[in-house]
């Protein structure tokens, strides 16, 4: 049995060693494809493997069809929109993610970006503090919980909205639950986004929602760029000179945003939420363990596609 690590952006060496230990102790063979430059290399690599661990690599229908022996693909991370789930199901391939493994890394980035923004991007001018500010967490999952934990240390007043959780589940952790996204944005000066990119959420962070935010508002996006209505974000920031937007997912209109809103907008060059040695290793080893558990025991706990 062969397990492929296919990573255009490679895992840290420590993570690869950890994955190798898990796979080889289970009696399987590890195949490594790193820093590949052409899709054909990926297509060739999946031909004779039964399992694959990937990061942001694109596993579309062509790749999944090429993997004639594939039984399972695990995305080392929370998001999985780089995998064609319908094609995977059609080919009887189980797709999993590794929820929670990158959560602290993303949460630390979100609060780090918040400090960066309220201190005026460290340009030497007088900024403001996070202490006492109201923070809204949009989606209270693994990352959201870690954001809340860290924000409490800053002395922030933490609110959350998640349509899939009860108010009781949120408030038992010392966070104030609100009843709608509209209420969250109306209440909080700082909002941290942690929603996935789905049919319902794409372009949902729009002018109508953002214009509700109080004066000197800050939006932090470490989720997905597709959830932002980029044209309406431009309209809002043209009208609201007090509004700041920071993200680690570069928008499609980055050049326009950078030119028009210097000092109020910042994007990292690439997605960096999970780019820590710890998260890298945690997610990779979790993926390896999930593959072994699936093959040996049929455990599908983290399956994200239909059977």
C-alpha positions in Angstrom: 0.0 0.0 0.0 1.4 3.4 -1.0 0.6 6.8 0.5 1.5 9.9 -1.5 2.4 13.3 0.0 1.7 15.7 -2.9 2.7 19.2 -1.9 3.4 22.1 -4.2 4.2 24.0 -0.9 6.1 21.3 1.0 5.6 20.3 4.6 8.5 21.1 7.0 11.1 18.4 7.2 9.9 17.6 10.8 6.4 17.1 9.5 7.5 14.8 6.7 9.5 12.7 9.2 6.5 12.5 11.5 4.2 11.4 8.6 6.8 8.9 7.5 7.0 7.3 10.9 3.2 6.9 11.1 2.9 5.5 7.6 5.9 3.1 7.8 5.0 1.8 11.3 1.6 0.8 9.8 3.5 -1.2 7.1 2.8 1.2 4.3 5.2 2.9 1.8 5.5 6.7 1.6 5.9 8.4 -1.8 6.9 12.0 -1.8 6.1 14.6 -4.5 7.3 18.1 -3.5 7.5 21.4 -5.3 6.1 20.0 -8.5 5.9 22.5 -11.4 3.4 20.8 -13.8 0.1 19.1 -13.3 1.4 16.1 -15.3 3.8 15.3 -12.4 0.8 15.1 -10.1 -1.2 13.0 -12.5 1.7 10.6 -12.8 2.2 10.4 -9.1 -1.4 9.5 -8.2 -1.7 6.6 -10.7 -0.5 3.8 -8.4 -1.2 5.1 -4.8 -4.0 4.2 -2.5 -4.0 7.3 -0.3 -2.8 10.9 -0.6 -2.0 13.7 1.8 -2.2 17.2 0.3 -2.2 20.9 1.4 -3.6 23.5 -1.0 -3.0 21.3 -4.0 -5.8 21.0 -6.5 -7.4 17.6 -6.7 -9.9 18.1 -9.5 -11.8 15.5 -11.5 -8.8 14.9 -13.8 -6.5 14.1 -10.9 -9.1 12.0 -9.1 -9.9 10.0 -12.2 -6.1 9.4 -12.7 -5.9 7.9 -9.2 -7.4 4.6 -10.2 -6.4 3.0 -6.9 -7.2 6.0 -4.6 -9.3 5.1 -1.6 -8.7 8.3 0.5 -7.4 11.8 0.2 -6.8 13.9 3.3 -6.4 17.7 3.2 -3.9 18.6 5.9 -5.9 21.6 7.2 -9.5 22.7 7.7 -10.5 24.0 4.3 -11.1 21.5 1.5 -12.5 23.6 -1.4 -9.4 22.6 -3.5 -10.9 19.0 -3.8 -13.7 18.1 -6.2 -15.9 16.3 -3.7 -18.5 15.1 -6.3 -15.7 13.6 -8.4 -14.3 11.9 -5.3 -17.7 10.4 -4.4 -18.2 9.2 -8.0 -14.8 7.4 -7.8 -15.6 6.0 -4.3 -12.8 8.0 -2.7 -13.2 9.2 0.9 -12.1 12.8 1.4 -11.2 14.1 4.9 -9.8 17.2 6.4 -7.9 17.7 9.7 -10.1 20.2 11.7 -8.5 22.0 14.6 -4.9 21.2 13.8 -4.2 24.7 12.4 -6.6 26.5 14.7 -4.2 28.1 17.1 -1.9 29.3 14.3 -4.8 31.0 12.5 -6.1 32.5 15.6 -2.7 34.0 16.6 -2.4 35.4 13.1 -5.9 37.0 13.4 -5.0 38.8 16.6 -1.6 39.7 15.4 -3.2 41.4 12.3 -5.6 43.1 14.6 -2.7 44.7 16.6 -1.0 45.6 13.4 -4.1 47.3 12.1 -5.0 49.3 15.2 -1.4 50.5 15.6 -1.7 51.9 12.0 0.5 49.2 10.5 3.4 50.4 12.6 3.9 53.6 10.6 5.0 55.6 13.7 1.7 57.4 14.3 -0.5 57.1 17.3 -2.9 54.2 17.2 -5.4 52.6 19.5 -5.6 49.6 21.8 -7.7 46.4 21.6 -8.4 46.4 25.4 -12.0 47.1 26.1 -13.0 46.8 22.4 -15.9 44.6 21.3 -14.7 41.7 19.1 -17.2 39.8 17.0 -16.3 36.3 15.9 -18.2 35.2 12.8 -18.4 31.4 13.0 -17.4 29.9 16.3 -15.6 26.7 15.3 -12.1 25.6 16.2 -10.4 28.8 15.0 -13.1 31.0 16.5 -12.7 29.4 19.9 -9.0 30.0 19.9 -9.5 33.6 18.8 -11.9 34.1 21.7 -9.3 32.6 24.1 -6.5 34.9 23.0 -8.8 38.0 22.7 -9.8 37.6 26.4 -6.2 37.9 27.2 -6.2 41.3 25.5 -9.2 42.3 27.7 -11.6 42.4 24.8 -15.3 41.9 25.1 -16.0 38.9 22.9 -19.2 38.2 20.9 -19.9 35.4 18.5 -22.4 34.3 15.9 -22.7 30.8 14.5 -26.0 29.5 13.0 -25.0 26.0 13.8 -24.5 26.4 17.5 -26.9 27.3 20.4 -26.4 30.4 22.5 -25.9 28.1 25.4 -23.0 26.3 23.7 -21.3 29.7 23.0 -22.0 31.4 26.3 -20.7 28.5 28.5 -17.3 29.5 27.2 -17.6 33.1 28.4 -18.5 34.5 25.0 -21.7 36.5 24.3 -23.9 35.0 21.7 -25.8 37.1 19.2 -28.8 36.0 17.1 -27.7 37.1 13.6 -24.7 38.3 11.5 -26.4 41.7 11.4 -26.4 41.9 15.2 -22.8 40.9 15.3 -21.7 43.6 12.9 -23.8 46.3 14.4 -22.4 45.5 17.9 -18.7 45.0 17.3 -16.0 47.4 16.3 -13.7 44.5 15.4 -14.9 41.4 13.5 -12.9 38.3 12.7 -14.1 36.1 9.9 -14.0 32.3 10.1 -16.7 31.2 7.8 -16.1 28.7 5.0 -16.7 29.4 1.3 -20.1 27.8 0.5 -22.9 28.6 -1.8 -24.6 30.5 1.0 -21.5 32.4 2.2 -19.8 33.5 -1.0 -20.1 37.3 -1.4 -22.1 37.4 1.8 -19.8 39.9 3.5 -21.1 42.8 1.6 -21.9 46.5 1.8 -25.2 46.1 3.7 -23.5 44.0 6.4 -20.2 45.9 6.8 -21.9 49.4 6.8 -23.5 48.4 10.1 -20.2 48.4 11.9 -19.4 51.2 14.4 -17.0 54.0 13.8 -13.3 53.0 13.4 -14.3 49.5 12.4 -11.8 46.7 11.6 -12.5 43.6 9.6 -10.0 40.7 9.8 -10.3 37.9 7.2 -8.3 34.7 7.7 -11.1 32.5 6.2 -11.6 32.6 2.4 -11.4 35.5 -0.1 -14.6 34.3 -1.8 -16.8 35.3 1.1 -16.0 39.0 0.5 -18.0 40.9 -2.0 -14.9 42.8 -3.3 -16.7 45.4 -5.4 -18.9 46.3 -2.4 -15.9 46.4 -0.1 -14.4 49.1 -2.3 -17.6 51.1 -2.2 -17.7 50.8 1.6 -14.1 51.9 2.1 -14.5 54.8 -0.3 -17.4 56.0 1.9 -16.0 55.0 5.3 -12.6 56.6 5.8 -12.6 55.1 9.3 -12.8 51.5 8.0 -9.8 49.1 7.9 -9.5 45.7 6.3 -6.7 43.2 6.8 -6.5 39.7 5.3 -4.2 36.9 4.7 -6.1 35.9 1.5 -5.1 38.4 -1.2 -8.3 39.7 -3.0 -8.7 39.7 -6.7 -8.7 43.5 -6.7 -5.6 43.8 -4.5 -3.9 46.4 -6.7 -7.0 48.7 -6.6 -7.4 48.2 -2.8 -3.7 48.9 -2.2 -3.7 52.0 -4.3 -7.0 53.5 -3.0 -6.8 52.6 0.7 -3.1 52.8 1.7 -2.9 52.9 5.5 -6.3 51.2 5.9 -5.8 47.9 3.9 -3.3 45.1 4.1 -3.0 41.7 2.6 -0.2 39.1 3.1 1.4 38.0 -0.2 0.0 34.5 0.3 -2.3 32.7 2.7 -0.3 32.3 5.9 -2.8 31.3 8.6 -1.4 27.8 9.0 2.2 28.7 8.2 3.8 27.7 11.5 6.1 24.8 12.2 3.7 23.5 14.8 0.6 23.7 12.6 2.5 22.2 9.7 3.5 19.2 11.8 0.2 18.8 13.6 -1.9 18.7 10.4 0.5 16.4 8.5 0.7 13.8 11.3 -3.1 14.0 11.9 -3.6 13.3 8.2 -1.3 10.3 8.3 -3.1 8.9 11.4 -6.5 9.4 9.8 -5.4 7.4 6.7 -4.1 4.5 8.8 -7.3 4.5 10.9 -9.4 4.6 7.8 -7.6 1.8 6.0 -7.2 -0.5 9.0 -10.5 0.2 10.9 -12.8 2.0 8.4 -13.0 5.1 10.6 -14.6 7.9 8.6 -15.0 10.5 11.4 -13.6 13.4 9.4 -15.1 12.5 6.0 -16.3 15.7 4.2 -17.8 14.1 1.0 -20.8 11.9 0.5 -20.5 8.2 0.2 
